[in-house]
């Protein structure tokens, strides 16, 4: 019901905006012809990602006078912009916009550029419908961001998003840090036909996407080798189920061999993606690639059939459709020691927040409780493949209501500085991290517990079976607590570690998980990177059929996942799939497939590859 109400809200907003655009649309004769399209160009020289680039502007540059700036790109009078940040409602940072890190950014950019920041908090897990509502009301943050480009494209067609191409043509030489960090991603969303650019893509540093984790101590207890293929993985799940008494004792009835969430496309991605044919063409990968959970990819039916069978054999958590990533129970099931295997972000169990492994060892009183990464899902050619995204994860845009676009660009450049992103990611030396001789950052624990111990040195448990904590010491003061990995919720220009040296990046990543052996982090990182396929960028005109369909089709996809896995018998699975998938196509999926196919042919011709069959990159 919650998602349905959100969907209705977004549809209502889009309908209202469409009515306005229909009444106030621009004349076709004002549209640019192909010969008039001017593509933004980066400045001739940009600093490498590991350095800050300072701009020297001639004091006589008329752009300074026009924007009331001095030669150091500092506004002579304060200028206010409203940037967005994500909010997770962390217990230690209840209002992120009022927290230490938001205020640190505010005070420093005020000093450097005389820009005043009026932060706009957007809920992390409901960010797209929330942003859609703000856009419809003309109240979106001046600097907004989201995953994907669908929503931006929809509102851009309604004149609700600013075209950044003219701004970048005029001011690109003032943005060396942004270009040095993001590079060609600045133009990731460029319309090749019109030259319009409605969003800048940030920089994703490839460390991984989704890994599969299994309880190492359970494997050892049952004398099972780590699984290397689907059958071995299934046999392992069956062994967990059938040996619940041995593994969980009095809690045997709480055994969850494999845990999903309501986001099946993410928390079963390694399994599902293994059914994509190894020889899929670049054209088919693009045409079927509208959905970020791969729902329209060939092979999806086969992957879901496996999950359907596992559900009916008691190998899955029965209540998974009811809970999403923001619900505490998702982590609690693992932390309390009831989960044998799961798939999630490549480093999820190692992170300080939620601290899955460390807290699981505390809760179970078992220092050997641990998860290891496995790659048990080869495809039809016997290859392990991790389909990873390109070098971007967030889309940054300015709504048409932004009255300070130059200040907003300077904000993006300032947030791209190495000094800025390093401070946000790693905090203060001696408080949040220590530096190694090679320059790598090692994060310190956010908090340390002192437990009541018995005569044997084992934790004493309370009546609920939880270890009794005598004292909690917070290494990170509340006001300086970092509530997301590397301050992801505010560090909009980058996802990952980029210090200008790949070896230094890898060493820092491995040292970023206090209490976890750095070798385990390296293994988890390599588990995905060693088998990565990164699709080559396909840059085409906007796909009109996708406008406004991202949310409705995503909700329908998740509904289909839940019904097919939990409410469909194995005997009826194929017929149910056919009916529900056809309904998805009728709802708009088929129109998207058709138009993506047509746009491909328009751009490249009736061919299967842009430029040869090597259509994907690897990380090697």
Order of alpha helices (4+ residues) and beta strands (2+ residues): alpha-alpha-beta-beta-alpha-beta-beta-alpha-beta-alpha-alpha-alpha-beta-beta-beta-alpha-alpha-alpha-beta-alpha-alpha-alpha-alpha-alpha-beta-alpha-beta-beta-beta-alpha-alpha-beta-beta-beta-beta-beta-alpha-alpha-beta-alpha-alpha-alpha-beta
